[in-house]
Amino acid sequence: MTAYPSGRAPARVLPPEPRRAAGLMLLFTAALYLFEAIDVASGQTVELAGAIHPRDTAGLAGILTAPLLHDDWAHLIANTLPFLIFGFLAMSGGIARWFSVTATIWVISGLGVWLVSPAPVIGASGIVFGWFLFLLARGFYARNGRQVLLAVVLFLFWGSLLWGVLPSDPSVSWQGHLFGAIGGVVAASWVAKADRRAAPTLRA
């Protein structure tokens, strides 16, 4: 059995199947554009029905649907590039793990919004912030130099996004950003722990 340095499994910075990962992210993004087209055609009744309505038990269903909907094309376009890049890079542990990471972020972000937001919320920004913080934090949890280096590069390009977790524009849900970011850190922690448990042990 192969021994890994420091008893940890090797950590990747790019998906093991980059073409498949890129295809999945393009498909996911295309779905967001399709949903926006349907919403526009409906006179925005779709986004109203699919939003997270805080502290309303009927609004809990919005936790599942709100990240798929956007207020308008400009809102969706603003999310598109980081959505594609962060989502792709978050697949470095494989697509199955990516689904688990994304589900963790999705639920924590949605529940946080449902609990504390003052108004209904839609948009994929919580997922974007979650993937971003996942990518920033995982290398430090895993103590992996390549992942830390990637985190530094991402921070240099997109670090200003982190201001989005603070109250600023009343039309923007900083709560969704904040709880998405918390979800990303939680996901990074359990991924690092899972990798350590999966690392082989050697007999003397």
Helices and strands as residue ranges (DSSP letters): G 5-7, H 18-41, H 45-50, G 57-61, H 62-65, G 66-68, H 73-89, G 90-93, H 95-116, H 125-142, H 145-158, G 159-165, H 174-198
